[in-house]
Amino acid sequence: MNAWNTPERNALRTAVEDFTRAQIVPHLPQWEDDGELPRELHRRTAKAGFLAIGFPEEVGGDGGDMIDAVIATEAVMAAGGSTGLQASLFTHSIATPHIIDSGDTDLIDRYVRPTLAGEMIGSLGVTEPGGGSDVANIRTRAVRDGDHYVVNGAKTFITSGVRADFVTTAVRTGGEGHGGISLLVIEQGTPGFTVGRSLRKMGWHCSDTAELSFEDVRVPAENLVGDENAGFYYIAQQFVGERINLASQAYATAQRALDLAVVYAKERETFGKPLIARQVIRHKLVEMHSRTASARALTRGVVERSLDTSKSDPTLILDAVVAKNEAVACVEFVVHEAVQIFGGMGYMRESEIDRHYRDARILGIGGGATEVMKDLAAKLLGY
């Protein structure tokens, strides 16, 4: 027994897998065609006790820690879910932590509790047209005017931005650079705040992604998260958790792709023998297993370290960066080989492996592109 397979966590894994098979998998193709998840799924997941795993009970969460949250991620994928599903259903994992860490009980009561209960949907608005990982150069500006901030600017590639009831938004309240950024909670329906369009994507089809526009949007000053001009620090603090989450999605996707490929290789016959009888196929599967096991071990080690290490610790930041890049490299290799094993069927939309192949491509872009992560790692290593 270890931290990952205690009786309680084995029960959690089984329960999440059962929920995924019953409540998600039968409907996933339709949700992919719809381009979004139904709001009712958030409520059902919350009622089942799985929407807010890893969030403190004192703010409305289901309790548990990062290990429990990662086990839930693994279980969703093992049962046939998708990373697009997880990105959309669990967007609050990037939309609410800044609010929780601020300790602002009013914001927690108005936005965090109802979101973790499945009654609201939140999103995080950082990325802007012309700027992705360069958070320090946010251009959306918020100017203080009495008891309000007046916001002007635009955001793009915002996960759950079409359905979101609120957006935790990075804005510039001060001078240039990282020292002039703040976070504001901006509600949908506020005059001047519009969803420009829902973006069509290569993958993550069931996860709505939006362009947002702000034109003289008046936001109550009480919606400021934490201190003014400290937003960059708050955003950076959450990067460790986001990168660990993406790394776990990556190796869990690789494991699911491997499992599907093994089953298909045993069933599919060519020239009178099942595919798995061919040495070249067996060797592919072994390499897929080896890379997946390595990525899982590396990421789980970082998860365990994160439980008792400050999120601002440079060594933890480095470990999370390395784990994300390694897990991304793993899943990109594994889904490629899995589609190859499936052959023509792997290219069909009716095949689950097609979805994982498409969805995996974003994992090396979101949460910090692979190239940006390597450069950050070099700096942390003193190279």
Sequence and secondary structure as in RCSB ss.txt:
>XXXX:A:sequence
MNAWNTPERNALRTAVEDFTRAQIVPHLPQWEDDGELPRELHRRTAKAGFLAIGFPEEVGGDGGDMIDAVIATEA
VMAAGGSTGLQASLFTHSIATPHIIDSGDTDLIDRYVRPTLAGEMIGSLGVTEPGGGSDVANIRTRAVRDGDHYV
VNGAKTFITSGVRADFVTTAVRTGGEGHGGISLLVIEQGTPGFTVGRSLRKMGWHCSDTAELSFEDVRVPAENLV
GDENAGFYYIAQQFVGERINLASQAYATAQRALDLAVVYAKERETFGKPLIARQVIRHKLVEMHSRTASARALTR
GVVERSLDTSKSDPTLILDAVVAKNEAVACVEFVVHEAVQIFGGMGYMRESEIDRHYRDARILGIGGGATEVMKD
LAAKLLGY
>XXXX:A:secstr
  TTS HHHHHHHHHHHHHIIIIIGGGHHHHHHHTS  HHHHHHHHHHT TTTTS GGGT     HHHHHHHHHH
HHHTT  HHHHHHHTTHHHHSHHHHHHT HHHIIIIIHHHHTTS  EEEE  BTTBSS GGG   EEEEETTEEE
EEEEEEEEETTTT SEEEEEEE SSSSGGGEEEEEEETT TTEEEEEE   SS TTS EEEEEEEEEEEEGGGEE
SSTT HHHHHHHHHHHHHHHHHHHHHHHHHHHHHHHHHHHHH EETTEEGGGSHHHHHHHHHHHHHHHHHHHHHH
HHHHHHTTS TT HHHHHHHHHHHHHHHHHHHHHHHHHHHHHGGGGGSTTSHHHHHHHHHGGGGTTTS HHHHHH
HHHHHHT 
